[in-house]
Amino acid sequence: MFTLIKIIHIVVAVFLIMVVLFQTGKGAEMGAAFGGSSQTLFGGGGPASFMAKLTTAAAVGFMLTSLTLAYMSSNIRVTAGNVPVTRTPIQAPAETPEQAQSGETTVPTPPVTEDGNQNQ
């Protein structure tokens, strides 16, 4: 499933790039070269063109696949081959049987620096 969504994501990303590159900019008409369409240069109120709708759809698809991949990658378990690897927390060293019988416990001491002070 993860691989399928990655493939869809790549296809949507390439499609979005192509759609944006194929669009003509606002004011790219012949009349704009001579100052004829300066009123619509900064946001004409006409209906959205087919390319604008296609760009919006591609952008929404790109964002949805991005969010899906981010969610799925945060929930992936680490595996080695086909065997799932479980991460166990680091534990203190086990006591030897002699220490367990005598009641001795070892407390780790902080390392001593060159000036003789212990790091806390």
C-alpha positions as CSV (number, residue, x, y, z in Angstrom):
1,M,0.0,0.0,0.0
2,F,2.8,2.4,0.9
3,T,4.6,1.7,-2.4
4,L,1.3,2.3,-4.4
5,I,0.8,5.7,-2.7
6,K,4.4,6.6,-3.4
7,I,4.0,5.9,-7.1
8,I,0.7,7.9,-7.2
9,H,2.5,10.7,-5.4
10,I,5.3,10.8,-7.9
11,V,2.9,10.7,-10.9
12,V,0.7,13.5,-9.4
13,A,3.9,15.6,-8.7
14,V,5.1,15.3,-12.3
15,F,1.6,16.0,-13.6
16,L,1.4,19.1,-11.4
17,I,4.7,20.4,-12.7
18,M,3.6,19.8,-16.3
19,V,0.2,21.6,-15.8
20,V,1.9,24.6,-14.2
21,L,4.4,24.8,-17.0
22,F,1.8,24.6,-19.7
23,Q,-0.2,27.5,-18.3
24,T,0.0,30.9,-19.9
25,G,0.5,33.7,-17.4
26,K,-2.0,36.5,-16.9
27,G,-1.3,39.2,-19.4
28,A,0.4,36.9,-21.9
29,E,-2.1,37.8,-24.6
30,M,-1.1,39.9,-27.5
31,G,-3.0,42.9,-26.3
32,A,-1.1,42.9,-23.0
33,A,2.1,43.6,-24.8
34,F,0.7,47.0,-25.7
35,G,-1.0,47.7,-22.4
36,G,-4.5,46.7,-23.5
37,S,-5.4,44.3,-20.7
38,S,-3.9,46.0,-17.6
39,Q,-7.3,45.8,-15.8
40,T,-7.3,42.0,-15.7
41,L,-3.6,41.6,-15.1
42,F,-3.9,41.5,-11.3
43,G,-6.9,39.2,-10.9
44,G,-9.7,39.4,-13.4
45,G,-13.0,38.2,-12.0
46,G,-13.8,35.9,-14.8
47,P,-14.5,32.2,-14.4
48,A,-11.6,29.9,-13.8
49,S,-10.2,28.3,-16.9
50,F,-9.9,24.5,-17.4
51,M,-6.1,24.7,-16.7
52,A,-6.7,26.5,-13.5
53,K,-9.2,23.9,-12.3
54,L,-6.8,21.1,-13.4
55,T,-4.0,22.8,-11.4
56,T,-6.2,23.0,-8.3
57,A,-7.2,19.3,-8.6
58,A,-3.5,18.3,-9.1
59,A,-2.4,20.4,-6.1
60,V,-5.1,18.9,-3.9
61,G,-4.1,15.4,-5.0
62,F,-0.4,16.2,-4.2
63,M,-1.3,17.5,-0.8
64,L,-3.5,14.5,0.1
65,T,-0.8,12.0,-1.0
66,S,1.8,14.0,0.9
67,L,-0.2,13.9,4.1
68,T,-1.0,10.2,3.6
69,L,2.6,9.3,3.1
70,A,3.6,11.4,6.2
71,Y,1.0,9.6,8.3
72,M,1.9,6.2,7.1
73,S,5.7,6.7,7.5
74,S,5.2,7.7,11.1
75,N,3.4,4.4,11.8
76,I,5.8,2.0,10.0
77,R,7.4,-0.7,12.1
78,V,11.0,-1.4,11.5
79,T,11.5,-4.8,9.8
80,A,14.5,-6.9,8.8
81,G,13.5,-8.9,5.8
82,N,10.2,-10.5,6.7
83,V,10.8,-10.6,10.4
84,P,9.5,-7.7,12.4
85,V,12.1,-6.1,14.7
86,T,10.8,-4.9,18.1
87,R,12.7,-2.2,19.8
88,T,13.3,-2.9,23.5
89,P,14.3,-0.2,25.9
90,I,17.8,-0.2,27.3
91,Q,17.8,-1.9,30.8
92,A,20.3,-1.8,33.6
93,P,22.8,-4.7,33.7
94,A,21.4,-7.8,35.5
95,E,22.6,-8.7,38.9
96,T,24.7,-11.8,39.3
97,P,23.3,-14.5,41.5
98,E,25.9,-13.8,44.2
99,Q,24.9,-10.1,44.3
100,A,21.2,-11.1,44.5
101,Q,21.8,-13.4,47.5
102,S,24.0,-11.0,49.4
103,G,21.7,-8.0,48.9
104,E,24.4,-6.0,47.2
105,T,23.4,-3.6,44.5
106,T,25.7,-1.7,42.3
107,V,25.0,2.0,41.8
108,P,26.7,3.5,38.8
109,T,28.9,6.5,39.7
110,P,29.1,9.5,37.4
111,P,32.3,9.8,35.4
112,V,35.1,11.9,36.9
113,T,36.5,14.8,34.8
114,E,40.1,15.8,34.6
115,D,39.8,18.3,37.4
116,G,38.5,15.7,39.8
117,N,34.9,16.8,39.8
118,Q,32.0,14.4,39.1
119,N,29.6,15.2,36.3
120,Q,26.0,15.2,37.5
